[in-house]
Amino acid sequence: MMTMAIPAPVKVPLWYWATAGLGLAWNVYGVQQFVGSLSATEESLMAGGMTAEQAQVMLTYPGWMTLAFGVGVFGGLIGSALLLLRRREAVAVLAASLAAYIVLYIGDITEGVFAALGAPQVIVLSIVVAIAAGLFWQARFARRAGLFGQA
């Protein structure tokens, strides 16, 4: 009589849950920023502390940058949720998010956003890219470590 061995459940480290949860919260905030950017006006941006020139730069950047922002933030949100669900698809989704944020970073350089908004914008977008890279690394680590469920 043959018995089938049942694999022991994988113990998922606490840091995994914490960083995936923080990633989800961070990206919820990012979605709010993205949605707000879609309805921004010169007046609302200036009320938020921008000069008229800075507001114009933000309001006139090309559609491909808005698309990159959207893919980055919604990819990060979905990818973080997939991390929490321990799904392999998190790797591809978070890779797309990271790639989109890199495109947005390049756009901020080439379209004059960094020049107009200065160091604070460079710092914020650098942090965004670093977090996206960290979430992508976490997904790749989880895949290699066998932390994803069998689905």
Buried (B, 14 or more C-beta within 10 A) or exposed (E): EEEEEEEEEBEBEEEBEEBBEBBBEBBEEBBEEBEEBEEBEBEEBEEEEBEEEBBBBBEEBEEEBBEBBBBBBBBBBBBBBBBBEBBBBBBBBBBBBBBBBBBBBEBBEEBEBBEBBEEEBBEEBEEBBEBBBBBBEBBBEBEEEEBBEEE
